[in-house]
Amino acid sequence: MPDKPIEFTELLKDAPKNWGRWGANDEIGALNFLTNEEVLRGIRAVKQGKTFMLGVPVARPQGDPLHPIRAQPIHTLTHDEGFYISGRSQPFPGGLKYSDDVIVMYPQGTTQYDALGHAWYGDKLYNGYDPKTTIGGLQKLSIEPIANHGVIGRGILIDAARYKNKKHLDRGEGVTLDDLLGAAKKQGVTIEKHDILVLHTGWLNRFYEEGQNAFFSGRRLRRTRTAIQQRARGMVPRDGDPLDHRRQRRVRTRLQPRTRRRTGGASLRVTLQSGRDF
């Protein structure tokens, strides 16, 4: 029989945390480090003016990289040249025409920031907020405070895949603190206090190049489909957690307190798993 997964309450009981550090009403966590001075430091770091797009296509005919429990986006054209050709619409005065569309989607199928209220364990959200504040919409820890503050500062792109001489990291392969520091040294950059780390694992491209079955493990897909079918039939799966015990143990081995201190607790995902790009 597989080992019983360790509860996060037990796993993180001695880990440092920033709850209360910026007051009882804080909703942005370590982004408080990104002050006006940090914004100016980031601006001074610009040398060439090159830009790197972190977005991904939405509503592709081949599908987007959404977990199978989430539906694919629905993209509908609500107005286009056909309306004028058919006579259902007339141009505005002066001959002005327009096109319009609507998208219904799970944001997780794109690149995005997670609000601090997106995930939690036990009976507390970040900073001690009650999970009941998520009912009907995030009353606390939504993405709005992060958007209002902005995520602007000195950024560093760490190419973990290139550092390990791979096109992409392997399934379940983590990125350790030593990997981060080693990649930075190889790239000739120095990670400074309050820097924003953007981690390239190459994993997202695997979905576009090899398809869903390569991106999500076949075992997970089968278990997810079975769980969805059982839920539709009113059945309760024996194992309702799609993450198996081996993945739980990987989280345990990579969630190290010293790693949290080096990152300021800003984003644990940087050092956890390679299953998702930023």
Secondary structure, 3 states (H helix, E strand, C coil): CCCCCCCHHHHCCCCCCCCCCCCCCCCCHHHHHCCHHHHHHHHHCCCCCCCCCCCCCCCCCCCCCCCCCCCCCEEEEEECHHHHHHCCCCCCCCCCCCCEEEEECCHHHCCCCCCCCCCCECCECHHHCCHHHHCCCCCCCCHHHHHHHCCCCCEEEEEHHHHCCCCCCCCCCCCCHHHHHHHHHHHCCCCCCCCEEEEECCHHHHHHHHCHHHHCCHHHHHHHHHHHHHHHCCCCCCCCCCCCHHHHHHHHHHCCHHHHHHHCCCCHHHHCCCCCCC
